[in-house]
């Protein structure tokens, strides 16, 4: 019997006896013998080919570059706007309106001088009236600037009320001068009718005009302060984001460089290396520029604007105190009040602990020397002594303090004569001491000028610090982007931009 071999069952592969089955390893998957599993989750969004990965990294670099340019542009805009407002627009206008307070006090001071001089020969009354008219004109100009700067209803109303109050003061002053001229009195206190009219005028000045002028200056100064705080904060924030974005861009460029070096076995891509170097220079230059702008803005605000405004205020208060000496002589009925007001104003300018004017004068003669880090007095001059960092400013302040000591010594001498019943000699002594006060006022103006110079230099540095950056940023952006594209184009061309 012949044996017949049966074929294998359908669906059962014929295998060689003892032959092992084929392995399905990674090489088989890559050859397509076994299909690979499709990616799932986040992996589905990632590029899977070399060309797509290069394009993705290139796109990331370009996007980060645009973000870096945008952040830098916004920071430059903030820096230029801050310098413009503080240095060219509101800052100088606020300083000008701050002069309004001084001109008002000068008007009242010269009116008192004219009434005290009376019909005495020598032309002193005419000179006082000429100074009065000059101060009135300057006060009007400063008030006009303040009205232009007012951008809120309250500020506008304050400026309008100042105009009306100034008109009332001028009317009262004219009446006092007319009555004084009719009386034809000699040097010294004028008649009671003149004194009463002057009281009305000076009360209006002290209780209405000067407080409104000071409030207007404070309101306008708020605009500068807010601008400084906002813009400097924007500058520093912009610098932080430049560093963050710049670091991310540098990291992306380095990653692209390393990927191309590993995948295409090239040690260096010259175009990408230049783009990385250019980015590093741009980030460093931008951060340095913004740091400088923040410093310029701080110097213009603190060493310039704040000091000018404070010292201008000290000058106006000193001038008002000087006028209180004249009021003390022409109005004996209010002598005690004017003496107390003189002490209060003096302590506002330079504060030393004292119970009365005599104690204050003694303290001033002994305690106005200062050293860096050790300032034994307060007030406007105390703040200035603490704030002064430049040698020129300290020397100017020392001169101011020496002249202030002389001013206070002259006041003490004048009051001692009045208390001794020698009022006529006191009037003569005050006239003789007028030159000392002029020297004090000029020394104070010189100190203000040192801060004005610092202010203008800071503003000029701020303007020049951002000069050309509106052109630098787009040019730098185009160059860096072009270098990146030049660096990756040959590598992508090898794939003919295929998937």
C-alpha positions in Angstrom: 0.0 0.0 0.0 1.3 3.4 -1.0 1.2 6.1 1.7 -0.3 9.5 0.5 1.0 12.7 2.1 -1.8 15.1 3.2 -1.5 18.8 2.5 -1.5 21.2 5.4 -4.7 22.6 6.6 -5.9 25.8 5.0 -4.6 28.9 6.9 -1.8 27.0 8.6 1.6 28.1 7.2 4.0 25.4 6.2 7.1 25.6 8.1 10.4 23.9 7.9 10.8 21.4 10.6 12.9 22.9 13.4 13.2 26.5 11.8 12.5 29.3 14.4 9.9 32.1 13.6 11.2 35.4 12.2 11.7 38.2 14.8 9.8 41.5 14.5 12.3 43.9 15.9 12.8 47.6 15.3 14.7 47.0 12.1 11.8 45.2 10.7 9.5 48.1 11.7 11.8 50.6 10.0 11.9 48.5 6.8 8.1 48.5 6.8 7.8 44.8 7.3 5.7 45.5 10.4 3.6 48.7 10.7 4.6 51.1 13.5 2.1 52.2 16.1 0.7 55.7 15.4 1.7 58.3 18.1 -0.8 59.2 20.7 -1.4 62.1 23.0 1.1 65.0 22.9 3.4 63.1 20.6 0.9 63.5 17.8 1.5 67.3 17.8 5.3 67.0 17.5 7.1 67.0 14.2 8.2 63.6 13.1 10.5 64.3 10.2 13.8 66.1 10.1 12.6 68.7 7.7 9.5 69.5 9.8 11.6 69.7 13.0 14.0 72.2 11.3 11.1 74.2 10.1 9.5 74.2 13.6 12.7 75.3 15.3 13.1 78.0 12.7 9.5 79.3 13.2 10.1 79.3 17.0 13.2 81.4 16.6 11.5 83.9 14.3 8.5 84.2 16.7 10.8 84.8 19.7 12.7 87.3 17.7 9.5 89.3 16.9 8.5 89.1 20.6 11.9 90.4 21.6 11.7 93.3 19.2 8.2 94.2 20.3 9.1 94.2 24.0 12.2 96.3 23.3 10.2 98.7 21.2 7.5 99.2 23.9 10.2 99.8 26.5 11.9 102.4 24.3 8.6 104.2 23.8 8.0 104.3 27.6 11.5 105.6 28.2 11.1 108.4 25.6 7.7 109.3 26.9 8.9 109.6 30.5 11.8 111.8 29.4 9.5 114.0 27.4 6.9 114.5 30.1 9.4 115.1 32.9 12.1 117.0 30.9 10.3 118.8 28.1 6.6 119.1 29.0 5.0 118.9 32.4 8.2 119.0 34.4 9.4 122.5 33.3 5.8 123.8 33.4 5.4 122.6 37.0 8.6 124.3 37.9 7.3 127.5 36.3 4.0 127.3 38.1 6.0 126.6 41.3 7.5 130.1 40.7 3.9 131.5 41.1 4.1 131.1 44.8 7.4 133.1 45.0 6.0 135.9 42.8 2.9 136.2 44.9 5.0 136.5 48.1 7.2 139.0 46.4 4.2 141.1 45.5 3.1 141.3 49.1 6.6 141.9 50.3 7.2 144.8 47.9 3.8 146.3 48.8 4.8 146.2 52.5 8.2 147.8 51.7 6.5 150.6 49.8 4.2 151.3 52.7 7.1 151.2 55.2 9.2 153.6 53.2 6.4 156.0 52.7 7.5 159.5 51.5 11.1 159.1 52.7 13.6 160.6 50.2 15.9 158.4 48.1 13.4 156.8 45.7 13.0 153.6 47.8 9.2 153.7 47.4 9.4 153.9 43.6 11.9 151.0 43.5 9.6 148.9 45.7 6.6 149.7 43.4 8.6 148.8 40.3 9.5 145.4 41.8 5.8 145.0 42.8 4.7 145.6 39.2 7.4 143.2 37.9 6.4 140.4 40.3 2.7 141.0 39.4 3.5 140.5 35.6 5.5 137.3 36.4 2.8 136.0 38.6 0.3 136.5 35.7 2.6 134.5 33.3 3.0 131.7 35.8 -0.7 131.6 36.4 -1.3 131.3 32.7 1.0 128.4 32.4 -0.7 126.7 35.4 -4.0 127.1 33.7 -2.7 125.5 30.5 -1.3 122.6 32.4 -4.5 122.0 34.3 -6.1 118.8 32.9 -8.7 118.1 35.6 -11.8 120.0 36.7 -10.4 120.7 40.2 -7.2 122.1 38.9 -9.0 124.2 36.3 -11.3 125.6 39.0 -8.3 126.3 41.3 -6.6 128.3 38.5 -9.8 130.3 37.9 -10.2 131.1 41.6 -6.6 132.2 41.7 -7.3 134.7 38.9 -10.3 136.1 40.7 -8.5 136.3 44.0 -5.5 138.0 42.5 -7.8 140.7 41.0 -9.2 141.3 44.5 -5.8 141.5 46.0 -4.6 144.1 43.4 -7.6 146.2 44.1 -6.9 146.2 47.9 -3.3 146.9 47.3 -4.1 149.9 45.0 -6.4 151.3 47.7 -3.7 151.0 50.4 -1.1 152.7 48.2 -3.5 155.5 47.3 -4.3 156.1 51.0 -0.6 156.0 51.9 0.3 158.5 49.2 -2.4 160.8 50.4 -1.1 160.6 54.0 2.5 161.5 52.9 3.9 159.9 56.1 7.6 159.6 56.8 9.5 156.3 56.9 7.9 154.0 59.5 4.5 152.6 60.3 1.8 154.2 58.1 -1.5 155.6 59.3 -4.1 153.2 60.7 -6.4 153.5 57.7 -3.5 152.4 55.5 -2.6 149.5 57.9 -6.2 148.3 57.9 -6.4 148.2 54.1 -3.0 146.4 54.0 -4.3 143.9 56.5 -7.2 143.0 54.2 -4.8 142.6 51.3 -2.2 140.5 53.1 -4.8 138.3 54.8 -6.3 137.6 51.3 -2.8 136.7 50.1 -1.9 134.4 53.1 -5.3 132.8 53.5 -6.5 132.4 50.0 -3.9 133.1 47.2 -0.9 131.3 48.6 -2.7 128.1 49.7 -4.3 127.9 46.3 -1.0 128.5 44.5 0.7 125.8 46.6 -2.2 123.3 46.0 -2.0 124.0 42.3 1.7 123.2 42.2 1.1 120.0 44.2 -1.6 118.9 41.8 0.5 119.5 38.8 3.5 117.9 40.4 1.4 114.8 40.9 1.3 114.4 37.1 5.1 114.3 37.0 5.3 111.9 39.9 2.8 109.5 38.4 4.5 109.7 35.0 7.9 109.0 36.6 6.6 106.0 38.6 4.7 104.5 35.7 7.3 105.0 33.0 10.2 103.9 35.1 8.3 100.8 36.1 7.6 100.1 32.5 11.3 100.5 31.6 12.4 98.1 34.3 9.6 95.6 33.4 10.6 95.9 29.8 14.2 95.2 30.7 13.1 92.1 32.6 11.1 90.8 29.7 13.9 91.5 27.3 16.2 89.3 29.3 13.6 86.6 29.6 12.7 86.6 25.9 16.4 87.1 24.9 17.4 84.0 26.9 14.6 82.0 25.3 15.6 83.1 21.8 19.3 82.2 22.5 18.2 78.8 23.8 16.2 78.2 20.6 19.1 79.3 18.4 21.5 77.0 20.3 19.0 74.1 20.1 18.7 74.6 16.3 22.4 74.8 15.9 22.9 71.6 17.9 20.2 69.7 16.0 21.7 70.6 12.7 25.2 69.7 13.9 24.1 66.2 15.1 21.7 65.4 12.3 23.9 66.6 9.4 27.3 66.0 11.1 28.5 69.6 10.8 30.3 71.2 13.7 29.3 74.8 13.0 26.7 76.6 11.0 28.3 80.1 10.4 25.1 81.9 9.7 23.3 80.6 12.8 26.4 81.4 14.8 26.3 85.0 13.6 22.6 85.1 14.4 23.3 83.9 17.9 26.0 86.4 18.4 23.9 89.2 17.0 21.0 88.3 19.3 23.4 88.3 22.3 24.6 91.7 21.4 21.1 93.0 20.8 19.8 91.7 24.2 22.9 93.1 26.1 22.7 96.5 24.4 18.9 96.8 25.0 19.2 95.8 28.6 22.1 98.2 29.2 20.3 101.0 27.4 17.1 100.6 29.5 19.2 100.5 32.7 20.7 103.8 31.7 17.3 105.3 30.8 16.0 104.3 34.2 19.0 106.0 35.9 18.5 109.2 33.7 14.8 109.3 34.6 15.6 108.9 38.3 18.3 111.6 38.2 16.0 114.0 36.3 13.2 113.4 38.8 15.0 113.2 42.1 18.2 115.2 41.7 16.6 117.7 39.3 12.9 118.2 39.4 12.3 117.4 43.1 15.2 119.5 44.3 14.3 122.4 42.1 10.7 122.4 43.3 11.6 122.0 47.0 14.2 124.7 46.9 11.9 127.0 45.0 9.4 126.5 47.7 12.1 127.3 50.4 13.0 130.5 48.5 9.3 131.6 48.4 8.9 130.9 52.1 12.1 132.7 53.0 10.9 135.7 50.9 7.5 135.6 52.8 9.4 135.5 56.1 11.5 138.4 55.0 8.2 140.3 54.3 7.0 139.3 57.8 9.8 141.4 59.2 8.4 144.4 57.3 4.8 143.6 58.5 6.2 143.4 62.1 7.4 147.0 61.7 4.4 148.6 60.0 1.7 146.9 62.0 2.5 146.9 65.8 -0.9 145.6 66.6 -0.1 142.3 65.0 3.6 142.2 65.9 3.4 139.1 68.1 1.5 137.2 65.4 4.0 138.2 62.7 6.9 137.1 65.0 5.3 133.7 65.5 4.7 133.3 61.8 8.3 134.3 61.1 9.5 131.5 63.4 7.1 129.0 61.8 8.3 129.8 58.3 12.0 129.7 59.4 11.6 126.3 60.9 9.9 125.1 57.7 13.0 126.1 55.7 15.5 124.9 58.3 14.2 123.1 61.4 15.9 123.2 64.7 14.2 122.5 68.0 13.4 125.8 69.7 10.6 127.2 71.9 10.8 130.7 70.7 12.5 132.9 68.1 15.4 133.8 70.3 16.2 130.2 71.0 15.9 129.4 67.3 18.3 132.1 66.4 20.9 130.9 68.9 20.5 127.3 67.5 20.9 128.5 64.0 24.2 130.3 64.8 25.6 127.1 66.3 24.0 124.1 64.5 24.0 124.4 60.7 27.3 122.6 60.0 26.8 119.2 58.4 28.7 116.2 56.9 27.6 113.4 54.6 25.5 111.1 56.7 25.2 113.5 59.6 22.8 116.3 59.1 21.7 117.9 62.5 18.7 119.8 61.1 15.6 119.2 59.1 13.3 121.2 56.9 13.9 121.9 53.2 17.6 122.5 53.8 17.9 119.3 55.8 16.4 117.3 52.9 18.8 119.1 50.6 21.8 118.4 52.8 20.8 114.7 52.9 20.1 114.5 49.2 23.2 116.4 47.9 25.7 114.1 46.3 27.8 116.4 44.1 30.6 118.5 45.5 29.2 121.6 43.7 25.8 121.1 45.3 27.3 120.7 48.8 29.5 123.8 48.4 26.5 125.8 47.2 24.4 124.7 50.1 27.2 125.6 52.6 27.1 129.2 51.2 23.3 129.2 51.5 23.5 128.2 55.2 26.1 130.9 55.9 23.9 133.6 54.4 20.9 132.2 56.2 22.7 132.5 59.5 23.4 136.2 58.7 19.8 136.7 57.7 18.6 135.3 61.1 21.3 137.4 63.0 20.0 140.6 61.3 16.4 139.7 62.3 17.5 139.2 65.9 19.2 142.6 65.9 16.1 144.3 64.5 13.8 142.8 67.0 16.1 143.7 69.9 15.9 147.3 68.8 12.1 147.3 68.7 11.9 145.6 72.1 14.2 148.4 73.4 11.9 151.1 72.2 14.1 152.1 69.2 11.6 151.5 66.4 13.1 154.1 64.1 16.6 152.6 64.5 15.0 149.2 63.8 13.7 150.5 60.5 17.1 151.8 59.6 18.7 148.6 60.6 16.3 146.6 58.4 17.1 148.8 55.4 20.8 148.3 55.9 20.4 144.6 56.2 18.4 144.4 52.9 21.7 143.7 51.0 22.3 140.7 53.2 19.0 139.2 52.3 19.7 139.8 48.6 22.9 137.8 48.9 21.1 135.0 50.7 18.5 134.9 48.0 21.1 134.9 45.2 23.0 132.0 46.9 19.7 130.1 47.1 19.2 130.8 43.4 22.7 129.5 42.7 21.9 126.3 44.5 18.7 125.9 42.5 20.8 126.4 39.3 23.1 123.5 40.1 20.1 121.2 40.3 18.7 122.8 37.1 21.9 121.9 35.4 21.8 118.4 36.6 18.1 118.2 35.5 19.0 119.4 32.0 21.9 117.0 31.7 19.8 114.0 32.8 17.1 115.0 30.2 19.7 115.4 27.5 21.3 112.0 28.3 17.8 110.5 28.3 17.0 111.9 24.9 20.3 110.7 23.4 20.2 107.4 25.1 17.3 106.2 23.0 18.3 108.0 19.9 18.3 105.8 16.8 16.7 102.8 18.4 13.6 103.1 16.3 15.9 102.3 13.4 18.2 99.9 15.1 15.5 97.4 16.1 14.0 96.7 12.7 17.4 96.5 11.0 18.7 94.2 13.7 15.5 92.1 13.4 15.9 91.8 9.6 19.6 90.8 9.8 19.1 88.2 12.5 16.1 86.7 10.7 18.0 86.6 7.4 20.9 84.9 9.0 18.7 82.2 10.5 17.0 81.6 7.1 20.4 81.5 5.4 21.6 79.0 7.9 18.7 76.5 7.6 17.9 76.9 3.9 20.7 74.6 2.6 19.7 71.9 5.0 16.1 72.0 4.1 17.0 72.1 0.4 18.5 68.6 0.9 14.9 67.4 1.5 13.4 69.7 -1.2 11.0 70.8 1.6 9.5 67.4 1.5 7.7 65.9 4.5 
